């Protein structure tokens, strides 16, 4: 078996990885299970608790406020509860600097515990969250029978 001699190459003889010149900033080369190479970004998530685990939810603006620790491109949002709403859907809005970032708000359907199964998925209208921007999350509607409890919202994306 031949030995790997790359370690002995001089800097002048080294080359950049495949498609290096066209890769976006903040990406890395990844090999998938089929052996194919592609440039990808590291996905991160922020999870915000908008309530405790057992108290019935109430509607209201700015149930949580925090500042983005860096610029972030949002690729998905989701919500979950420990107690499912009954009677009507639970609706959450996410705001940056006081303006919504969703053209279709985040919902959890009746008797469900996650937004991933929502009949109407959330639509992100502003995916570019600025460094140090104020993020607030509102609870717009709660279940009309059982309000729901233990609400968490997850922001998924990558650093810019």
PAZAPA-4460 file (N, C-alpha, C; in steps of 0.05 Angstrom, whole numbers, plus 32768, in hexadecimal, padded with zeros to 4 digits):
% residues 160
    n_x    n_y    n_z   ca_x   ca_y   ca_z    c_x    c_y    c_z   seq   type   mol
   8011   7FE9   8000   8000   8000   8000   8012   8019   8000     1      X     A
   800B   802C   7FF0   801B   8045   7FEE   8016   8056   8006     2      X     A
   802B   8064   800E   8028   8076   8025   801F   8091   801C     3      X     A
   8012   80A0   802E   8009   80BB   8028   8021   80CE   802A     4      X     A
   8029   80DA   8014   8040   80EC   8014   8037   810A   8014     5      X     A
   801D   8110   8018   8015   812C   8019   8023   813B   802F     6      X     A
   8029   812E   8045   8036   813C   805B   8052   8146   8053     7      X     A
   805E   813A   803E   8079   8142   8036   8079   8157   8020     8      X     A
   8061   815F   8016   8060   8173   8001   8067   818F   800B     9      X     A
   8074   819F   7FFB   807A   81BA   8002   8061   81CB   7FFF    10      X     A
   8060   81E2   800B   8048   81F4   8009   8042   81FB   7FEC    11      X     A
   8057   81FE   7FDC   8053   8205   7FC0   8044   81EE   7FB0    12      X     A
   8046   81D6   7FBA   8039   81BF   7FAC   801E   81B7   7FB8    13      X     A
   8015   81C5   7FCD   7FFB   81BF   7FD8   7FE5   81CC   7FC7    14      X     A
   7FCD   81C1   7FC8   7FB7   81CC   7FB9   7F9F   81D0   7FCB    15      X     A
   7F8D   81E1   7FC3   7F74   81E5   7FD2   7F61   81CF   7FCC    16      X     A
   7F4E   81CA   7FDE   7F3A   81B4   7FD9   7F28   81BB   7FC2    17      X     A
   7F19   81A7   7FB9   7F06   81A9   7FA2   7EF4   81C1   7FA6    18      X     A
   7EF1   81D1   7F91   7EDE   81E8   7F90   7EE4   81FD   7FA5    19      X     A
   7EFC   81FF   7FAF   7F04   8212   7FC4   7EFE   822E   7FBB    20      X     A
   7F04   8235   7FA3   7F01   8251   7F9A   7EE4   825A   7F98    21      X     A
   7ED1   8247   7F96   7EB5   824E   7F94   7EA5   824A   7FAE    22      X     A
   7EB3   823F   7FC2   7EA5   8239   7FDC   7E9F   8253   7FEA    23      X     A
   7E88   8254   7FF8   7E80   826C   8007   7E91   826D   8020    24      X     A
   7E93   8286   802B   7EA2   8289   8044   7E94   8279   805A    25      X     A
   7EA3   8272   806F   7E99   8264   8087   7E8E   8248   8080    26      X     A
   7E99   823B   806B   7E90   8220   8064   7EA8   820D   8068    27      X     A
   7EA2   81F4   8069   7EB7   81DF   806A   7EB0   81C8   8057    28      X     A
   7EC4   81BA   804F   7EC1   81A3   803D   7EB7   818B   804D    29      X     A
   7EA2   817E   8042   7E96   8168   8050   7E93   8150   803C    30      X     A
   7E99   8139   8046   7E95   8120   8036   7E7C   8112   8040    31      X     A
   7E69   810D   802E   7E51   80FF   8037   7E54   80E1   8036    32      X     A
   7E3F   80D2   803D   7E41   80B5   803F   7E46   80A7   8025    33      X     A
   7E42   80B5   800E   7E47   80AA   7FF4   7E64   80B1   7FEA    34      X     A
   7E72   80C0   7FFA   7E8D   80C8   7FF3   7E8F   80E2   7FE3    35      X     A
   7E78   80EF   7FDF   7E78   8109   7FD0   7E81   8120   7FE2    36      X     A
   7E8F   8133   7FD7   7E99   814A   7FE6   7E87   8162   7FDF    37      X     A
   7E81   8172   7FF4   7E72   818B   7FF0   7E79   819E   8006    38      X     A
   7E76   81B8   8000   7E7B   81CD   8013   7E62   81D3   8023    39      X     A
   7E63   81D2   803D   7E4C   81D6   804F   7E52   81E9   8065    40      X     A
   7E3D   81F3   8072   7E40   8204   808A   7E38   81F4   80A2    41      X     A
   7E42   81FC   80B9   7E3A   81EF   80D2   7E20   81FA   80DB    42      X     A
   7E0C   81E9   80DE   7DF2   81F2   80E8   7DF3   81F4   8106    43      X     A
   7DE7   820A   8110   7DE5   820F   812D   7DC8   8213   8134    44      X     A
   7DC1   8212   814E   7DA6   8219   8156   7DA7   8227   8171    45      X     A
   7D93   8238   8175   7D8D   8245   818E   7D72   823B   8197    46      X     A
   7D70   8233   81B1   7D56   822A   81BB   7D4F   823E   81D1    47      X     A
   7D37   8249   81CF   7D2D   825D   81E2   7D14   8252   81F0    48      X     A
   7D14   8251   820A   7CFD   8248   821A   7CEB   8261   821F    49      X     A
   7CD2   825F   8216   7CBF   8275   821A   7CAD   8271   8232    50      X     A
   7CB1   825B   8240   7CA1   8255   8258   7CAF   823F   8268    51      X     A
   7CA4   823A   8280   7CAD   8222   828E   7C9F   8209   8283    52      X     A
   7CA4   81F3   828E   7C9B   81DA   8283   7C7D   81D3   8288    53      X     A
   7C71   81E0   829D   7C57   81D7   82A6   7C41   81ED   82A6    54      X     A
   7C49   8206   82A8   7C35   821B   82AA   7C28   8220   828F    55      X     A
   7C0E   8224   828F   7BFF   8229   8276   7C0A   8242   8269    56      X     A
   7C0D   8242   824F   7C17   8259   8240   7C03   826F   8240    57      X     A
   7C0C   8288   823D   7BFC   829F   823A   7C06   82AE   8221    58      X     A
   7BF4   82BD   8214   7BFD   82CD   81FD   7C0B   82E6   8207    59      X     A
   7C1B   82F1   81F5   7C29   830A   81FC   7C41   830F   81EA    60      X     A
   7C49   8328   81E9   7C61   8330   81DA   7C7A   832C   81EA    61      X     A
   7C90   8328   81DD   7CAB   8326   81E9   7CAB   8314   8201    62      X     A
   7CA2   82FB   81FE   7CA3   82E8   8213   7CC0   82E1   821A    63      X     A
   7CD2   82E5   8207   7CEF   82E3   820B   7CFD   82F8   81F9    64      X     A
   7D12   8303   8203   7D23   8316   81F3   7D40   830E   81F7    65      X     A
   7D4F   830D   81E1   7D6C   8309   81E3   7D79   8316   81CB    66      X     A
   7D93   8319   81CC   7DA2   8325   81B6   7DB2   8310   81A8    67      X     A
   7DB3   8312   818D   7DC3   82FF   817E   7DE0   8302   8184    68      X     A
   7DEF   82ED   8189   7E0B   82EF   8190   7E1D   82F4   8178    69      X     A
   7E12   82F0   8160   7E21   82F5   8147   7E0C   82F5   8130    70      X     A
   7E15   82FE   8119   7E04   82FD   8101   7DFD   82E0   80FB    71      X     A
   7DE4   82DB   80F3   7DDA   82BF   80F0   7DC7   82BE   80D9    72      X     A
   7DCA   82AA   80C8   7DB6   82A4   80B3   7DA3   828F   80BC    73      X     A
   7D8A   8296   80BE   7D75   8284   80C8   7D6C   8272   80B1    74      X     A
   7D6C   8258   80B5   7D63   8245   80A0   7D49   8237   80A8    75      X     A
   7D43   8236   80C1   7D2B   8228   80CB   7D24   8231   80E7    76      X     A
   7D0A   822F   80EE   7D01   8234   8109   7CEE   821D   8110    77      X     A
   7CED   8217   812A   7CDA   8203   8133   7CD3   8209   8150    78      X     A
   7CBD   81FE   8158   7CB4   8201   8174   7CAB   81E6   817F    79      X     A
   7CAB   81E4   8199   7CA1   81CB   81A6   7C95   81D3   81C1    80      X     A
   7C84   81C2   81CA   7C77   81C5   81E5   7C77   81AA   81F3    81      X     A
   7C76   81AB   820E   7C74   8192   821D   7C57   818A   8221    82      X     A
   7C44   819E   8220   7C28   8199   8221   7C1C   81A5   8208    83      X     A
   7C0E   8194   81F8   7C03   819D   81DF   7BEB   81AF   81E2    84      X     A
   7BE8   81C3   81D0   7BD0   81D4   81D1   7BB8   81C5   81C7    85      X     A
   7BA0   81CB   81D2   7B88   81BF   81C7   7B74   81D6   81C0    86      X     A
   7B62   81D0   81AE   7B4E   81E4   81A7   7B56   81F6   8190    87      X     A
   7B6F   8200   8190   7B79   8211   817A   7B98   820F   817A    88      X     A
   7BA4   8219   8164   7BC1   8217   8162   7BCF   822B   8174    89      X     A
   7BE8   8225   817A   7BF9   8237   8189   7C0A   8246   8173    90      X     A
   7C0C   8260   8175   7C1A   8270   8161   7C30   8281   816E    91      X     A
   7C48   8280   8163   7C5F   828F   816D   7C69   82A1   8156    92      X     A
   7C70   82BA   815D   7C7E   82CC   814A   7C9A   82D2   8155    93      X     A
   7CAC   82D4   8142   7CC8   82DA   8149   7CCF   82F5   813C    94      X     A
   7CDB   8307   814C   7CE0   8322   8142   7CFE   8329   8145    95      X     A
   7D08   8339   8132   7D23   8344   8134   7D1F   8362   8134    96      X     A
   7D29   836F   814A   7D26   838C   814C   7D09   8396   814A    97      X     A
   7CF6   8385   8154   7CDA   838D   8154   7CCA   8386   813C    98      X     A
   7CD7   837B   8127   7CC9   8374   810E   7CCA   8355   810B    99      X     A
   7CB3   834A   8102   7CB2   832D   80FE   7CC6   8324   80E9   100      X     A
   7CD0   830C   80ED   7CE2   8300   80D9   7CD3   82E9   80CB   101      X     A
   7CB9   82E6   80D1   7CAA   82D0   80C5   7C92   82DB   80B5   102      X     A
   7C90   82D3   809C   7C78   82DA   808D   7C61   82C8   8093   103      X     A
   7C66   82AF   809B   7C52   829D   80A6   7C5D   8295   80C1   104      X     A
   7C4D   829B   80D6   7C56   8296   80F1   7C59   8278   80F8   105      X     A
   7C68   8274   810D   7C6E   8259   8117   7C56   824E   8127   106      X     A
   7C4C   8236   8120   7C35   822B   812E   7C3A   820F   8137   107      X     A
   7C2B   8208   814C   7C29   81EC   8155   7C0C   81E5   8153   108      X     A
   7C05   81D1   8144   7BE9   81CA   8140   7BDC   81BD   8159   109      X     A
   7BC2   81BD   8159   7BB2   81B1   816F   7BBB   8195   8175   110      X     A
   7BC0   818F   818E   7BC8   8174   8198   7BE3   816B   818F   111      X     A
   7BF3   817D   8183   7C0F   8177   817B   7C22   8183   818F   112      X     A
   7C3B   8179   8190   7C4F   8184   81A2   7C67   8191   8193   113      X     A
   7C65   8192   8178   7C7B   819D   8168   7C70   81AC   8150   114      X     A
   7C7F   81C0   8147   7C77   81CF   812F   7C7F   81C0   8116   115      X     A
   7C90   81AC   8118   7C9A   819E   8101   7C83   818F   80F2   116      X     A
   7C6D   818B   8100   7C56   817D   80F3   7C40   8191   80ED   117      X     A
   7C45   81AB   80EF   7C30   81BF   80EA   7C24   81BE   80CE   118      X     A
   7C0A   81C1   80CC   7BFD   81C1   80B2   7C06   81D8   80A1   119      X     A
   7C0C   81EF   80AE   7C17   8206   80A0   7C33   820C   80AC   120      X     A
   7C48   8206   809E   7C63   820A   80A8   7C6A   8228   80A9   121      X     A
   7C7B   822F   80BC   7C85   824B   80BD   7C95   8252   80A4   122      X     A
   7C94   826B   809C   7CA4   8275   8086   7CB5   828C   808F   123      X     A
   7CCF   8289   808C   7CE2   829E   8094   7CE3   82B3   807E   124      X     A
   7CDE   82CD   8085   7CDF   82E2   8072   7CF8   82F3   8075   125      X     A
   7D05   82F2   808C   7D1F   8300   8091   7D32   82EC   809E   126      X     A
   7D43   82E1   808E   7D55   82CC   8098   7D70   82D7   80A2   127      X     A
   7D75   82F1   809D   7D8F   82FD   80A5   7D8C   830B   80C0   128      X     A
   7D94   82FD   80D6   7D93   8309   80F0   7DAE   8317   80F6   129      X     A
   7DAD   8330   80FD   7DC5   8340   8100   7DD2   833B   811B   130      X     A
   7DEC   833E   811C   7DFB   833C   8135   7DF0   8350   8149   131      X     A
   7DEB   8348   8161   7DE1   8358   8177   7DC5   8362   8174   132      X     A
   7DB6   8357   8160   7D9A   8360   815D   7D89   8354   8174   133      X     A
   7D74   8363   817B   7D62   835A   8190   7D4D   8347   8184   134      X     A
   7D4C   832F   818F   7D39   831B   8186   7D23   8318   819C   135      X     A
   7D0A   831B   8194   7CF4   8316   81A7   7CE2   8301   819B   136      X     A
   7CD4   82F3   81AD   7CC1   82DE   81A4   7CA7   82E3   81B2   137      X     A
   7C92   82E3   81A2   7C77   82E9   81AC   7C66   82CF   81AB   138      X     A
   7C54   82CC   81BE   7C41   82B6   81BC   7C26   82C4   81B4   139      X     A
   7C1E   82C0   819B   7C06   82CD   8191   7BEC   82BF   8197   140      X     A
   7BEC   82A5   8195   7BD4   8295   819D   7BDC   827C   81AC   141      X     A
   7BCA   8273   81BD   7BCE   825B   81CC   7BB6   8249   81C7   142      X     A
   7BB8   8230   81CF   7BA1   821E   81CC   7B89   822A   81DB   143      X     A
   7B71   8227   81CF   7B58   8232   81DC   7B4D   821F   81F1   144      X     A
   7B55   8205   81F0   7B4C   81F2   8205   7B62   81F0   8219   145      X     A
   7B78   81E4   8211   7B91   81E3   8221   7BA5   81F5   8214   146      X     A
   7BB0   8207   8223   7BC2   821B   8218   7BDC   8210   820D   147      X     A
   7BE5   81FB   8219   7C00   81F1   8212   7C13   81FA   8228   148      X     A
   7C2A   81ED   822A   7C3F   81F4   823E   7C5A   81EB   8235   149      X     A
   7C6F   81F6   8241   7C8A   81ED   823A   7C93   81F5   821F   150      X     A
   7C8E   820E   8216   7C94   8216   81FB   7CB1   821D   81F8   151      X     A
   7CBD   8211   81E3   7CD9   8218   81DB   7CD8   821E   81BD   152      X     A
   7CE9   8232   81B5   7CEC   8239   8199   7D09   8235   8191   153      X     A
   7D0D   8228   817A   7D29   8223   8171   7D2E   8233   8157   154      X     A
   7D44   8242   8157   7D4D   824F   813F   7D64   823F   8133   155      X     A
   7D63   8237   811A   7D77   8226   810D   7D83   8235   80F6   156      X     A
   7D9E   8234   80F4   7DAB   8242   80DE   7DC9   8240   80E1   157      X     A
   7DD7   8255   80D8   7DF4   8255   80D9   7DFF   8272   80DC   158      X     A
   7E17   8274   80E8   7E24   828D   80EB   7E2C   8298   80D0   159      X     A
   7E2C   82B3   80CE   7E34   82C0   80B6   7E51   82C9   80B9   160      X     A
***
